[in-house]
Amino acid sequence: MKIGVDIRLLARGVQSGVEEYTLNLLPRLFGFREVEFKLFYNAFKKNKLDFPWASFQNVKIIQRSIPNRFLQFSSFLFNFPKIDKMIGGVDSFFSPHFILSPTSKKCRKIITFHDLSFEYYPEFFSFSRNLWHKLMRPKKQAQEADIIISVSESTKDDLINLYKIDPNKIKVIYPGVGDEFKKMDLAETLKTKEKYKLPEKFILYFGTIEPRKNIDGIIKAFDLLKENLKSDIKLVIAGSPGWLYKDVFRAAKESKFEKDIIFMGFIEKKDKPSLYNLASLFVYPSYFEGFGFPPLEAMACGVPTIVSNCTSLPEVAGQGALLVNPYNINELFVVMKEVLTNKSLSDDLANRGLSQAKKFNWDSCAKETLKIIS
């Protein structure tokens, strides 16, 4: 069995949820030695891929140096070149994201869809990003794929309702949560605390800084919290800027408690578990998520967690987090205050989060995915 995999998204050098999914799934797939994997990678400049799995005996990377714009427009206009033929022929071709990848008719095509947020909320994306989504033709790709892997029931429902996809060709396979995300002793987190000069007590948001994440709503709820709760608690916003991020920084600047809002920027991967463990509360009132890695990671670290009551987040959080209406700032404030002032609730929430996170496993994800793509 020969399986092609599109790894072009790893050339971006960022690590959003799609990259997180790909980087965790692939090495586990490659552990199945009876399968030969051919990976398609394209970058104008030749470079060595620094991944441990790049040297696996059953893994072959076929790297091309075609200008990406040329490749994308050729794929869009002419449905050419056929990627499976470019890598020497495969039985199936797996795309961890809906980047345009024309394949020949005899090659089975499997695509993972993470979310359709761009269809519901185009205003949350920049002009260039919306244009990219149109050029990728996600609806056409979904309709032509032999099988679609959806990361949640919520995304499956969106594919059915918006793109009119046959439910029988959509398989829901939940991603996992890394073993590194676990409850840690205080001593294990001190280096991270000192490295980033973190406060003693803080509410944490971690993720891309963009409108869809409702970070301005967190800031407004934090303002209400500070007005009603005499506490030195801070708000820590961690993560790299995405598109249309300036409004978030503007909201923080307009806050009466601007001095208590800390933007950490990019966080090294090795520091993420400690960061979660140091937080008193994790909040993630996103308007739309196809899955939602940060809340799951926070729960796995034993942090009391609050998420939105919409899209995939109730599905992922289960009984392990408190749900709020992301459009109701007062509700978010009230729930934040209750968790921070009620130790019994906070402890119970942390324990429930730990139990819920155990349901998501990367090894299981890889085994189910291999059944679909092979």
N, C-alpha and C positions, 0 to 999 in steps of 0.2 A: 504494500500500500504506500503510495506516494501522495503526500499532502502539501499543497502550497499554502503559504501564509504571507499576508501583506503586512510588513512591519514598517512601512513608510512613515507612519505617525510617530515613530520613535525618533525621527530625524528632527522633530520640532524642538527638542531640548526642554520641554515643559513636562509637568506631571500632574495633569488634571485627572479626573476620574477615569477617562478612557485609557490614558497611559498607565494608570495604576492597575487597571484591569489587565491590560496587555502584559505588563512586566511581571505580574504575579502568576498569570495563567500559563504563559508560554513555557517557562522552565519545567513546570509540572507536566505539561503535554509532552515535552521532549524526553521526559523520563521513561516514556513508553518506547523502548528500544526497537520493538518489532516494526515500527513505522518510520519511514524516511520522510523528513521534512525539508522542503525547499523554501527558503525565505526570500521574498522579493523586497529589496531595499533600493531606494533611489536618492542620490544626492549628487549635486553638480561637482562637488569636490570629493575625491576618493578619500575615505577615512576608515580606520579600523574600528569595528564595533566592539566596545569594551563591556561585553556581557559574558558572564561565566559560561552560559550555554552556547556561545558562539563556536566553541571548540568541541562540542559534543559530536561523537562519531556519526550519529544519525541526523545531523543538522548541516545543511549546506546553504550558505548565504550567497545569493546571486545579486551583486550590486551593479546598478547601472548609473550612468552620469548624465542622464537626460534632463535638460532644464524642466523643472516641475510645471511651469506654466505651459510649456509646449506639450508635455505629456497629458496634462489635465484637459487642455483644449482639444487635443487630438482624440482623447477618450470621449469627450463631450460631443464633438461634432461628427466623428467618424466611427465611434465605438472600436477604436484601434489605437495601439497595438493590443493583441491578446496576451494578457499577462501570463497565463499558463504556458503558452508557447515560448515566451521570453525566458522562462526558467526551465525549459527542457521537457515540459510535459508532466502533468500530475493527474491523479484521479479526482481529487477534490481541491477546491481553493477556498481558504478561510480568510475572511476579512474581519478583524476585531472592531472595525469601524466602517462607516459607509463611504470611504474614499473610493472614487470611481476606479474600477478595476475590471475592464472588459475581459471576458473569458470565452473560449470556444464552446460550442454547444455540447460537446461530449464531456465537458468538465463540470462536475457538480459545484454549485456555488452556495456557500454558507456565509451569512453576514450577521454580525452582532449589532443590534440596535440598543443604544443606551437610553435615549430619550428623544422626544419630539418637541422639546421646549421652544425651539426656533419657529415651529408652526403656530404655537399658541401665543407666544410673546416675542414677536420680531422686534418690538421696540426695546427689548432688553439687550439687543445685539447691535454692533456697529454696522455701518453700511457694507463694509468689506466682508464682514463675517456673514451677513445675510446673503450677499452675492455668492460667497463660497458655498453656502448651503444650497442655493439654487443650481449652481454648476455641478454639484455632486448628484443631483437628481435622486434624492433619497426615496421618493415614492416609487419611481420607476425601478430603482434597484430592489426595493422591497418586493415589488410585484413580480420581478423576474427571478429573484433568488429561489433556489430549490428549497432551502430551509432558512428560517430566521431564528436566531437565538436572541431572546429578550431577557434583560437582566431583572425584570420584575413583572408582576401581573399588571401593574399600572401601565407600563410601556406596551405590553401586549394589547391591552384594551385600546390604547391610542392608535396602534398600528391597524387594529381591526376597524375602529370607528373613523379614523381620518383617511387611511390609505386603502380601506376595504380589502384587507388581506384575509385570506382564508385562515381561520383560527387553527386548522389542522396542521398548517406548515410553520406555526410559531411554537417554539419550545422555550419555556421559561427555565433558565438556569441561573440561580443566584450566585453572585460573586462571593468571595470569602473575606475574612479579616486576617491580617498577618499575625503570626505567633508573637511578634515583638510587642503587639499591643496587649498589655496585661497590667494588672495592679502591681505597683512597685513600692518599695520602702522609701521613706523620705531621703535616706542617705544616697540612694541610687539616682535621685533627681537633683541633687544639689549642684552638680556641675552645670546642668542646663539652666538652673535658676540663676546662677552666678554669671554664666556666659551671656544671657540675654537680659540680665538685671531685672528679673521679674519681681513684682510686688508680692507681699505675703498672702494677700487674698485677692482673687480676681475671677471675673466671669470671662469665659473664653468663647470666641468664635474662631474657627479655623476653616479656611477654604479660599477659593478664588474671590478676589474683591471685584464684584460686579453687581449690577442692579437686581438680577434674578435672585440673589441670595438674601435680599431684604436686610442688608446691614444697616441702612438708615433707620429701619424699624427697630433694630436692636438698640441703636443709639438713643432714639426717642424713649424707648422703654427704660433704658438705663438712666436717662434724665429724671423720669418719674420716680425711679427707685431711689436715686440719691436725694431727691426732694422729700421722700417719705420715710427713708430709712437712714438714721444717723450712723453711718459706717464709712470706713476708709477704703471700702472695696473699690477696685479698679475694673475697667473693661479693657481686655486685651483682644485686639483684632490681628490675627496671624494669617499670613498667606500673601501670595503675589498678586499685583494688580492684573485684572483681566481687561475686558472692554468696558467703556463707559464708566470707569472707576472714579472719575473726578467728583461726581456727586456725593460719593461716600465720604471723601475727605472734606468736602464742603459741609456736609451735615455734622461732622465731628467738630469742625472749626466754629460752627454756629451754636454748638452745645454750651450751656452754662457750665458744664463740667468737663470742658475740653482738656484740662490738665490731668483728669483722671482716665482719659482714653489713650491707650497706647497702641500704636501701629508697629508691629514687629517685622513686617515684610516677609521675605523668604525664610523658611525654616528648614534646616538640614534634616534629611530623612531620619538620621539616627537620633535626632533630638525630639522627634514628634511624640513618642510614647511618654517621655518625661514631662513634656509640656502639658499633655492631657492630664497626667497624674497630679500635677501641681495646681490645676484649676479647681475652684470651689463649685463651679457650675459650667456646663457647656450648653450653648444656645445655638440653634440652627433653624430659624423660622423661614426657610426658603419658600419662595412662591411655587417652585417647580423643581422636582428631582426625578430622574429616571431610576436612581437607586439611592445614593447618598452615603459615601464612604465615611466622612468625618463623624457623623453621629454614631455609627457602628463602632468606629475606632475608639471614640470617647467612652461608650458603654463597656467595651472590652477592657478599658483601663479603670473601670469602677467609678466613673465620674457621673454624678446626677445630670441627666440630659433632658433638654426641652426641644421639641421639633414641631414642625407644622403638621396640621391635621389633614393635609392634602397630598395628592399624587402618590408617590411610592413610599413616603416617609412613615405613615402608619403601618404599612406592610413590613418595612424593615425594622422599625422600632418595637412593634408588638406591644407587650406590656412593660417593656424595659425603659420607656421614656414617657414624659408627659406631653400631651398634644395641645397645641394652641392654634387659633385662627391667625394666620400671618398678617391679615389685614386689620386685626384688632390690637392696637398697641397697648391699650389699657389691660387687656387680658394677658398679654405677654408680661407686662409689668407685675400684675398680681401673682401670676404663677412663679415668676422669678423670686419675688419677695417671699412667697410661701416656702419655697424650697430652701432659701437662704436662712430663714428664721425658724424652720421646723426641722430639727435634727432627726427626729424619728422618720419623717417623710424623706429627707435627704438620704439617710442610710438605706431605707427600704428601696428607694429608687435606684441607688447604686447597685444593690444586690440583684434587683430585677434586670438591670442593664447587663450585668455580668452573665446572667443565665441566658438572656436573649442573644447576646453576641456569640455564644457557643454554638448556635444553630447554623452559623455561616462558616464554611470550611473550603479553602482553596483546593485541597486534594479532591474533595467531592465534586467541586466545580469542574476540575480538569477531567475527571473520569466521565462525567456526564457529557462534557463537551466533545471528548474523543469519540464517544458513541455516535454523536451527531455528525461529526465531520469525516469520519472514516467509513 
